[in-house]
Amino acid sequence: MQLSLSRKILFYILLIIFFSTLNNKYFSKIGLKAIDKIAIIGLEEQEMQDLLNNLKSLNSKNIFFLKKFELIRKLEANNLIENYTVFKKYPSTIEIKIEKTKFLANVFKNGKFYVLGSNGKLIQSDKKKDKLPNIFGDYDKTSFFSLLNSVKKSNFKFSKIKNLYFFKSGRWDIETDQNVIIKFPKENLKDLLNLSLGILNNNEFKDIKVLDLRQNNQVIINGK
């Protein structure tokens, strides 16, 4: 009786080993397959191809052992990307959904054209983008986004700005699409943007060339 029981135990142990071996072989064929497809959604054709070329090194990786930081590093080095979501589709496909950065302004720097994105990064361009304002001066990124935030909170439309001029003191001048220069101080931008809009919309001041708001409680208007 004891011998029969021992044989049964041995049989079950061998059976477990047998099926474990089969499962491991199956896993090696399916689970260890290298990445063979990277699908990108949200970029234009050439932009997508450029990113795929940059991700080529991932094709030799296994999807189970792909290091998260390696993919993140490559994606965040791409200046066109604002946000992204990565999906792993087993056994060998990665899908990347991308929210492309919004183009905010043209920048000319070191003899080259760039576009400033809403992610704060500069994207090199062959030429200036139409319908975007131009930034002049060695601008401070934090100061620009503070100005942009003030514009969004005011009634002034960013689309009505043709040029932006940054000064080392940290303040901005803007030139409207009607060729009016508005000089701002560093502070209280939202209220002054609304004030300048009210003045510009007043027919009595239709010949304004320069609107100077740099002094507290004082408005200086120069005509054309």
Backbone as a ProteinNet text record, in pm:
[ID]
protein_1_A
[PRIMARY]
MQLSLSRKILFYILLIIFFSTLNNKYFSKIGLKAIDKIAIIGLEEQEMQDLLNNLKSLNSKNIFFLKKFELIRKLEANNLIENYTVFKKYPSTIEIKIEKTKFLANVFKNGKFYVLGSNGKLIQSDKKKDKLPNIFGDYDKTSFFSLLNSVKKSNFKFSKIKNLYFFKSGRWDIETDQNVIIKFPKENLKDLLNLSLGILNNNEFKDIKVLDLRQNNQVIINGK
[TERTIARY]
84.1	0	86.6	192.4	283.9	358.1	394.8	465.2	377.6	249.5	154.7	135.7	129.2	111.7	234.3	351.4	474.1	480.8	437.2	436.8	340	226.1	128.7	186.5	253	312.8	418.5	502.5	605.6	545.3	433.4	365.4	317	255.8	203.8	316.4	425.8	539.7	593.9	607.6	654.3	556.7	427.8	324.5	334.7	355.6	369.5	490.9	603	725.3	704.2	632.9	608.2	530.6	419.8	337.4	406.6	487.3	563.3	661.4	721.9	815.7	745.5	625.2	548.7	513.2	470.5	432.8	551.9	665.5	784.8	824.8	811.6	842.5	745.6	619	518.9	547.2	583.5	614	734.1	834.1	953.2	922	823.3	786.2	701.4	613	519	568.7	600.8	633	765.6	860.8	993.1	1014	907.7	917.3	956.2	1045.4	1090.7	980.4	985.4	889.3	903.3	793.1	799.4	711.6	639.1	555.9	541.8	566.3	542	444.3	324.4	220.1	213.8	220.9	218	95.7	20.3	-101	-86.1	-113	-114.3	-12	74.8	173.7	149.5	201.3	194.5	293.7	279.8	354	505.4	563.4	709	752.1	673.4	703.7	699.9	601.8	588.9	708.5	750.3	863	991.9	1011.3	1130.1	1134.2	1018.1	1012	1036	978.5	999.3	1147.2	1215	1358.2	1434.8	1389.9	1455.5	1426.9	1316.6	1278.1	1321.8	1399.4	1439.1	1507.8	1585.4	1661.4	1571	1444.1	1351.2	1303.8	1320.5	1271.1	1340.8	1459.9	1531.4	1498.8	1416.6	1382.1	1260.9	1250	1130.1	1031.7	905.4	803.9	791.5	820.4	809.6	923.1	1037.8	1155.7	1196.1	1108.6	1136.2	1143.5	1253.9	1271.8	1193	1109.2	1019.5	1096.2	1204.2	1278.6	1340.5	1374.6	1436.7	1339.2	1214.6	1112.8	1076.3	1060.7	1026.5	1133.5	1259.6	1369.7	1364.1	1333.9	1327.9	1208.1	1094.4	974.4	987.9	1041.4	1050.3	1161.5	1249.6	1352.3	1296.5	1174.7	1111.7	1035.9	1079.1	1022.3	879.1	831	694.1	589.7	633.3	539	504	374	324	294.6	211.9	177.9	173.3	183.6	178	124.8	69.7	23.2	74.7	130.7	188.1	106.3	69.4	-2.1	82.7	95.9	162.9	57.3	68.6	-22.9	55.7	34.9	113.2	74.2	170.2	303.9	411.3	386	501.6	471	364.5	327.4	320.6	371.8	359.1	280.9	179.1	101	124.4	160	187.8	91.7	8	-83.6	-21.7	-9.6	63.8	-27.8	-15	-77.3	33.3	21.3	125.3	120.2	237.8	243.8	181.1	121.7	61.5	169.4	173.1	270	221.7	307.5	267	329.2	457.3	525.3	650.2	688.4	814	928.9	1042.8	1162.6	1280.5	1358	1479.5	1598.5	1677.4	1784.1	1907.2	2021.4	2148.7	2142	2074.1	2066.5	1969.2	1885.1	1789.8	1648.4	1549.6	1409.6	1363.8	1287.6	1227.5	1081.7	1005.4	869.8	866.1	814.2	798.9	670	680.6	563.3	503.2	381	314.4	380.5	469.2	546.2	672.7	691.4	807.3	932.2	924.1	1041.6	1043.2	1162.9	1180.6	1189.6	1112	1112.3	1171.3	1279.2	1343.4	1251.4	1252.7	1163.8	1241.9	1195.2	1260.3	1233.7	1119.4	1081.3	979.8	946	846.2	709.8	635	499.1	402.8	318.3	218.2	119.8	67.3	-36.9	11.1	143.6	199.1	275.1	268.7	347.3	496.6	577.5	722.8	775.8	866.9	929.5	1067.5	1093.4	1223.4	1286.4	1417	1488.3	1518.7	1615.1	1654.8	1553.4	1439.1	1323.5	1343.2	1275.6	1273	1146.6	1162.9	1049.2	941.4	982.7	885.8	806	876	809.5	710.6	747.5	656.6	528.1	539.8	419.2	335.7	399.6	324.4	242.4	305.7	233.4	118.8	146.9	43.8	-73.2	-44.6	-150.7	-235.5	-170.2	-244	-334	-284.9	-365.8	-489.2	-470.8	-582.8	-689.2	-645.5	-739.4	-806.9	-750.1	-806.4	-899.2	-950.2	-1034.8	-953	-824.2	-734.4	-707.9	-718.2	-697.6	-550.9	-494.5	-354.6	-335.5	-439.2	-431.8	-418.7	-445.2	-433	-292.2	-202	-64.9	22.7	93.2	180.7	325.1	371.6	510	515.4	613.6	638.5	785.3	811.5	948.4	981.4	1086	1124	1244.9	1242.3	1352.1	1419.4	1546.9	1624.1	1566.6	1492.6	1429.8	1318.8	1278.2	1175.3	1036.5	1026.2	894.6	881.1	755.6	723.7	659.1	688.6	606.1	538.3	417.3	353.3	312.5	313.6	265.9	144.6	35.1	-89.9	-91.9	-191.7	-206.2	-248.3	-277.6	-305.9	-184.9	-68.8	59.1	66.1	-0.3	6.7	100.3	197.8	289.9	231.4	222.9	175.9	289.4	328.2	439.1	383.2	423.6	371.5	480.8	440.8	534	542.6	611.7	625.1	500.7	428.5	318.6	182.2	77.4	-61.7	-100.3	-52.4	-70.1	-215.4	-286	-423.8	-508.7	-505.3	-585.8	-541.6	-411.1	-360.1	-391.4	-398.4	-441.1	-585.6	-670.6	-810.6	-823	-741.2	-742.4	-699.5	-592.3	-543.6	-646.5	-717.7	-820.5	-933.5	-973.2	-1077.4	-1036.5	-911.1	-860.9	-856.3	-807.3	-795.2	-930.7	-1030.6	-1164.9	-1242.9	-1183.1	-1246.8	-1211.2	-1310.7	-1288.3	-1211.5	-1215.8	-1145.1	-992.5	-950	-806.4	-766.2	-833.6	-809.9	-674.8	-612.6	-484.2	-365.5	-384.6	-276.6	-163.6	-42.6	74.9	143.4	154.8	216.8	130.2	107.8	31.5	124.9	162.1	261	191.1	196.4	128.6	227.2	352.3	455.9	448.3	391.8	384.7	253.1	259.9	139.2	39.7	-87.5	-197.5	-171.9	-101.7	-73.3	-75.8	-140.8	-147.7	-91.3	9.9	70.8	38.4	-20.9	-63.6	9.5	72	134.6	59.1	23	-54	33.3	-32.7	37.6	74.1
-121.8	0	125.5	119.5	232.5	252	142.4	147.3	206.7	164.9	217.1	367.2	414.7	557.9	637.3	582.3	648.9	660.9	556.1	559	665.4	677.4	778.3	919.1	939.5	1070.7	1102.6	1002.3	1020.4	1051	981.5	1003.5	1148	1198.7	1335.4	1438.9	1411.6	1502.4	1510.9	1393	1389.4	1459.1	1444	1507.9	1660.1	1711.2	1855.7	1909.3	1834.9	1876	1877.9	1777.2	1765.7	1884.5	1916.9	2029.4	2163.2	2174.9	2297.6	2320.1	2213.7	2221.3	2266.5	2214.2	2254.8	2402.8	2447	2586.6	2679	2639.4	2721.6	2731.9	2622.3	2624.6	2715.8	2708.8	2793.8	2940.3	2969	3107.1	3160.4	3072.7	3117.5	3153.9	3086.3	3116.7	3242.8	3263.9	3376.3	3495.2	3470.2	3579	3645.2	3574.8	3630.3	3683.4	3701.8	3753.9	3901.1	3941.7	4080.5	4171.6	4299.3	4397.2	4408.1	4388.7	4395.8	4505.3	4578.8	4687.1	4796.8	4920.5	5038.1	5127.2	5141.9	5223.3	5359.5	5467	5603.1	5676.3	5735.3	5809.3	5952.9	6050.2	6189.8	6279.4	6221.7	6301.7	6293.9	6392.8	6388.1	6283.5	6248.4	6135.4	6147	6259.4	6273.7	6278.2	6344.8	6351.6	6212.8	6133.1	5996.4	5911.7	5928.2	5850.1	5886	6013.4	6056.7	5994	5990.3	5931.2	5780.2	5714	5569.8	5538.1	5621	5600.3	5612.3	5703	5722.2	5607.5	5535.9	5425	5289	5289.4	5164.5	5067.4	5120.8	5034.9	4949.2	4990.2	4913.7	4786.1	4778.6	4662.5	4532.8	4543.4	4423.5	4383.9	4465.9	4440.4	4348.5	4283.2	4204.8	4292.1	4283.6	4372.8	4357.3	4236.7	4212.8	4279	4292.3	4342.3	4482.1	4548.4	4684	4776.8	4847.2	4936.8	5065.4	5096.1	5211	5340.4	5360.3	5486.5	5504.9	5393.4	5402.7	5461.3	5414.7	5466.4	5609.8	5637.9	5772.8	5873	5835.1	5924.3	5961.6	5864.7	5889.9	5977.2	5953.9	6031.2	6175	6193.2	6328	6409.7	6343.4	6416.9	6474.5	6431.1	6480.8	6609.7	6721.2	6852.3	6872.5	6785.5	6799.1	6743.5	6665.8	6594.1	6674.6	6692.7	6758.3	6653.2	6556.2	6444.7	6316	6204	6076.1	5967	5864.2	5745.1	5623.8	5528	5408.3	5286.3	5207.6	5083.1	4966.7	4864	4741.6	4642.3	4600.1	4500.6	4372.2	4278.4	4154.9	4070.1	3999	3978.2	4073.5	4156.7	4225.4	4361.8	4428.9	4558.8	4665.8	4783.6	4899.7	5006.8	5062.1	5171.5	5296.9	5405.9	5531.9	5639.2	5689.1	5798.3	5929	6023.1	6146	6267.7	6357.6	6490.4	6586.7	6635.1	6720.5	6858.9	6916.3	7050	7152.8	7255.9	7363.5	7467.2	7511.6	7612.9	7750.7	7822.7	7951	8072	8063.2	8181.6	8140.8	8228.5	8211	8271.5	8203	8252.3	8240.3	8347.5	8344.4	8346.6	8238	8223.8	8162	8223.6	8172.4	8145.8	8235.7	8224.9	8119.9	8065.5	7962.2	7997.9	7948.6	7967.4	7852	7889	7790	7827.3	7729.6	7754.6	7718.2	7806.8	7779.6	7701.7	7585.3	7502.5	7530	7484.6	7502.4	7418.9	7326	7248.7	7322	7442.8	7523.6	7494.1	7402	7362	7431.4	7444.5	7503.7	7393.1	7407.3	7311.5	7380.6	7326.1	7389.4	7385.2	7494.3	7507.3	7563.2	7532.2	7584.4	7733.3	7777.2	7917.1	7954.9	8082.9	8128.9	8069.8	8039.3	7988.2	8105.8	8098.2	8203.3	8204.8	8321.6	8342.5	8321.5	8315	8310.3	8439.3	8491.4	8610.6	8577.7	8679.5	8663.1	8716.9	8641.7	8686.5	8743.3	8865.3	8928.9	8950.5	8935.5	8950.8	8815.5	8816.1	8693.8	8666.5	8614.8	8607.1	8504	8526.8	8434.4	8349.4	8217.9	8128.6	8145.1	8155.9	8171.4	8300.3	8407.6	8535.9	8529.3	8456.5	8445.2	8373.6	8263.5	8188.3	8261.4	8346.3	8432.1	8534.4	8592.3	8684.1	8612.5	8494.5	8418.5	8386.7	8352	8321.9	8445.2	8561.5	8686.5	8717.9	8692.9	8715.4	8625.5	8499.2	8404.8	8446	8508	8550.5	8683.2	8755.1	8884.8	8868.4	8982.2	8981.9	9003.3	9021.6	9044.6	8910.9	8908.7	8785.7	8770.8	8655.8	8630.7	8633.3	8596.9	8595.7	8736.2	8838.7	8976.6	9032.4	8951.1	8996.5	8955.9	9052.7	9026	9002.7	9082.8	9070.8	9088.4	9022.2	9038.2	9072.6	9174.9	9221.2	9206.3	9128.3	9105.5	9191.3	9248.2	9332.3	9268.8	9297.9	9236.1	9265.9	9374	9408.6	9311.2	9227.3	9127.2	9167.5	9277.3	9321.5	9301	9317.9	9294.5	9416.8	9435.9	9518	9422.1	9454.8	9377.1	9470.6	9416.6	9490.5	9417.2	9489.8	9427.9	9411.3	9339.8	9322.6	9452	9555.2	9687.8	9780.9	9720.7	9792.6	9894	9864.6	9948.7	9881.9	9960.3	9910.3	9940.5	9838.5	9856.4	9819.4	9915.6	9894.4	9861	9743.9	9696.3	9697.1	9714.9	9692.2	9540.7	9501.2	9359.2	9303.8	9389.4	9342.4	9387.5	9325	9366	9357.7	9255	9246.4	9224.2	9142.4	9112.4	9239.7	9320	9442.3	9540.7	9549.4	9642.5	9595.9	9466.8	9415.6	9454.6	9441.5	9481.5	9632.3	9708.2	9853.8	9891.3	9830.4	9862.3	9825	9713.6	9672.7	9775.3	9824.9	9927.2	10053.5	10093.2	10212.8	10190.2	10073.6	10044.6	10035.8	9995.7	9983.7	10115.3	10217.5	10348.8	10428.9	10471.2	10545	10675.2	10729.3	10854	10834.3	10709.1	10680.8	10592.7	10609.1	10522.2	10549	10662.5	10695.6	10666.1	10580.4	10547.1	10474	10515.3	10443.5	10368.3	10433	10372	10398	10293.2	10301.8	10258.1	10353	10326.7	10316	10194.6	10169.1	10136.3	10176	10133.9	10205.8	10325.8	10401.3	10376.3	10366.3	10343.2	10458	10420.6	10516.4	10622.2	10583.2	10679.1	10607.9	10672.7	10619.7	10724.6	10686.7	10778.5	10728.3	10816.1	10778.2	10865.1	10797.1	10866.6	10834.6	10938.7	10920.3	10890.6	10857.7	10828.7	10959.1
0	0	0	84.6	92.7	-39.2	-105	-231.6	-341	-342	-440.3	-425.8	-303.1	-276.9	-323.5	-299.6	-340.6	-491.9	-563.3	-709.3	-761.9	-694.3	-736.1	-718.2	-604.9	-578.4	-682.9	-713.1	-813.6	-950	-984	-1111.5	-1124.2	-1016.9	-1020.5	-1028.3	-961.8	-968.2	-1110	-1174.3	-1312.6	-1406.8	-1379.4	-1461.8	-1452.5	-1332.8	-1312.9	-1386.8	-1374.8	-1443.9	-1594.7	-1645	-1788.3	-1840.9	-1772.6	-1818.4	-1796.7	-1691.6	-1670	-1783.7	-1830.8	-1942.4	-2069.1	-2092.2	-2209.2	-2202.5	-2085.2	-2069.9	-2090.1	-2040.3	-2056.7	-2202.4	-2278	-2420.4	-2494.8	-2457.6	-2521.3	-2491.7	-2367.3	-2327.4	-2404.1	-2423.8	-2494.5	-2638.3	-2698.4	-2836.2	-2846.1	-2747.5	-2752.3	-2669.9	-2543.4	-2451.7	-2478.6	-2535	-2555.8	-2696.7	-2769.8	-2905.4	-2901.4	-2990.8	-2995.1	-3050.5	-3012.4	-3062.2	-3214.3	-3284.8	-3431.2	-3490.7	-3403.7	-3455.2	-3350.6	-3394	-3310.1	-3385.5	-3332	-3396	-3326.5	-3405	-3350.4	-3402.7	-3311.1	-3345	-3295.8	-3384	-3340.8	-3406.9	-3492.3	-3562.8	-3713.1	-3784.9	-3930.1	-3982.7	-4110.6	-4167.1	-4146.7	-4185.6	-4173.9	-4028.1	-3944.6	-3801.6	-3740	-3780.3	-3731.2	-3773.5	-3900	-3950.3	-3877.5	-3849	-3775.8	-3636.3	-3570.5	-3437	-3442.9	-3543.7	-3559	-3579.8	-3657.8	-3678.6	-3547.6	-3462.7	-3333.7	-3236.8	-3262.5	-3174	-3228.6	-3336.2	-3401.3	-3306.2	-3214.5	-3123.3	-3035	-3022.8	-2938.7	-3007.2	-3139.8	-3213.3	-3174.6	-3118.9	-3077.1	-2933.6	-2868.3	-2729	-2719.6	-2605.3	-2576	-2501	-2536	-2479.1	-2327.7	-2276.1	-2132.7	-2055.1	-2120.9	-2051.9	-2098.6	-2175.4	-2220	-2099.2	-2087.2	-1973.6	-1995.8	-1898.2	-1909.6	-1932.1	-1857.5	-1866.2	-2003.3	-2070.5	-2202.1	-2304	-2300.7	-2391.8	-2355.7	-2227.1	-2181.6	-2225.3	-2210.4	-2247.2	-2394.7	-2479.6	-2623	-2658.9	-2594.5	-2624.9	-2576.2	-2457.9	-2402.2	-2466.3	-2541.2	-2616.2	-2745.6	-2783.4	-2905.1	-2873	-2931.3	-2896.9	-2944.3	-3032.7	-3083.8	-2987.3	-2889.3	-2803.8	-2679.6	-2657.9	-2536.2	-2429.6	-2466.1	-2377.2	-2459	-2391.2	-2461.8	-2369.3	-2431.6	-2359.7	-2435.2	-2361.8	-2423.2	-2384	-2485.7	-2463.5	-2513.7	-2431.7	-2474.1	-2520.4	-2645.3	-2700.5	-2723.2	-2632.2	-2636.8	-2757.5	-2820.2	-2763.2	-2811.5	-2916.9	-2976.5	-3037.5	-2991.6	-3048.9	-2939.9	-2971.7	-2883.8	-2957.9	-2893.1	-2952.1	-2868.6	-2937.5	-2869	-2919	-2830.1	-2864.2	-2817.6	-2910.4	-2883.5	-2895.9	-2798.2	-2807.8	-2850.4	-2970.4	-3026.6	-2962.6	-2939.5	-2880.7	-2974.3	-2916.7	-2996.2	-3027.8	-3152.7	-3194.4	-3149.8	-3078.3	-3019.6	-3086.8	-3122.6	-3175.8	-3254	-3345.5	-3418.9	-3339	-3342.4	-3274.7	-3370.7	-3382.9	-3465.8	-3370.4	-3372.4	-3274	-3338.7	-3317.1	-3370.4	-3521.1	-3592.7	-3738.2	-3788.8	-3701	-3741.9	-3696	-3771.2	-3734.3	-3645.2	-3542.8	-3453.3	-3430.5	-3383.2	-3335.8	-3188.2	-3107.2	-2964.7	-2943.1	-2878.5	-2852.7	-2715.9	-2696.3	-2567.5	-2458.2	-2497.4	-2399.7	-2356	-2409.8	-2372.7	-2452.7	-2548.3	-2626.1	-2761.6	-2816.8	-2949.2	-3053.7	-3160.6	-3270.9	-3392.9	-3445.4	-3560.3	-3681.4	-3758.4	-3873.4	-3992.1	-4111.8	-4232.4	-4251.5	-4201.8	-4218.7	-4111.8	-4108.5	-4012	-4044.6	-3939.7	-3956.5	-3970.7	-4071	-4089.8	-3973.8	-3946.9	-3846.3	-3702.2	-3684.6	-3549.5	-3522.3	-3399.7	-3367.7	-3363.4	-3374.5	-3370.4	-3237.5	-3176.7	-3052.6	-3084.4	-3035.1	-3052.6	-2915	-2909.7	-2783.3	-2721.3	-2628.7	-2559.9	-2448.6	-2490.7	-2400.6	-2289.5	-2180.1	-2068.1	-2079.8	-2083	-2105.9	-1999.1	-1873.9	-1764.6	-1781.5	-1820.2	-1839.6	-1955.6	-2062.3	-2176.6	-2137.7	-2067.3	-2031.9	-1926.7	-1847.7	-1756.2	-1835.5	-1939.9	-2028.7	-2099.3	-2151.8	-2222.1	-2130.4	-2006	-1909.5	-1881.6	-1874.6	-1852.8	-1971.4	-2093.1	-2213.6	-2211	-2174.1	-2169.8	-2067.9	-1959.2	-1855.1	-1888.3	-1984.1	-2022.3	-2142.5	-2191.3	-2311.7	-2438.8	-2421.4	-2534.5	-2604.7	-2735.5	-2812.7	-2852.2	-2819.3	-2855.4	-3006.6	-3078.9	-3226.1	-3284.6	-3204.4	-3250.2	-3230.9	-3177.5	-3154.5	-3273.1	-3328.9	-3444.1	-3400.2	-3306.2	-3259.3	-3107.8	-3045.4	-2902.7	-2883.7	-2801.1	-2778.3	-2630.1	-2602.5	-2462.6	-2427.3	-2305.7	-2258.7	-2137.2	-2121	-2013.2	-1875.5	-1864.3	-1736.1	-1699.7	-1796.5	-1769.8	-1813.8	-1884.6	-1931	-2082.3	-2130.2	-2271.7	-2335.6	-2464.2	-2553.1	-2650.5	-2691.3	-2797	-2910.2	-3029.5	-3146.2	-3200.4	-3215.1	-3259.4	-3411.5	-3458.8	-3603.5	-3672	-3592	-3646.5	-3632.8	-3606.2	-3599.2	-3485.3	-3376.5	-3257.3	-3156.3	-3105.4	-3003.2	-2865.7	-2780.3	-2642.3	-2549.4	-2463.6	-2370.7	-2232.2	-2181.7	-2053.1	-1945.8	-1820.2	-1709.2	-1681.6	-1577.4	-1546	-1475	-1405.8	-1321.6	-1374.7	-1318.6	-1343.5	-1490.7	-1559.2	-1704.1	-1745	-1672	-1711.7	-1718	-1612.3	-1608.6	-1715.8	-1739.2	-1839.4	-1981.3	-2002	-2132.1	-2160.4	-2059	-2075.6	-2096.6	-2024.7	-2041.5	-2183.5	-2231.6	-2366.4	-2471.8	-2451	-2547	-2552.1	-2434.9	-2430.5	-2503.1	-2489.1	-2557.8	-2708.6	-2750	-2892.9	-2961.9	-2886.7	-2944.9	-2943.4	-2886.4	-2879.2	-3004.6	-3078.1	-3203.2	-3184.1	-3062.6	-3036	-3042.8	-3029.5	-3028.6	-3146.9	-3258	-3373.4	-3440.6	-3409.2	-3471	-3379.1	-3281.6	-3188.7	-3261.6	-3227.7	-3276.9	-3163.1	-3046.6	-2929.5	-2807.7	-2731.1	-2606	-2493.9	-2408.3	-2303.9	-2168.5	-2109.7	-1982.4	-1870.5	-1887.2	-1792.9	-1658.4	-1657	-1532.7	-1460.7	-1327.5	-1248.6	-1266.4	-1290.1	-1299.3	-1404.9	-1510.6	-1616.3	-1751.6	-1849.7	-1985.8	-2079.5	-2155.1	-2251.1	-2391.7	-2472.8	-2607.5	-2709.6	-2803.3	-2916.2	-3042	-3117.1	-3239.5	-3359.1	-3469.6	-3592.8	-3663.1
[MASK]
++++++++++++++++++++++++++++++++++++++++++++++++++++++++++++++++++++++++++++++++++++++++++++++++++++++++++++++++++++++++++++++++++++++++++++++++++++++++++++++++++++++++++++++++++++++++++++++++++++++++++++++++++++++++++++++++

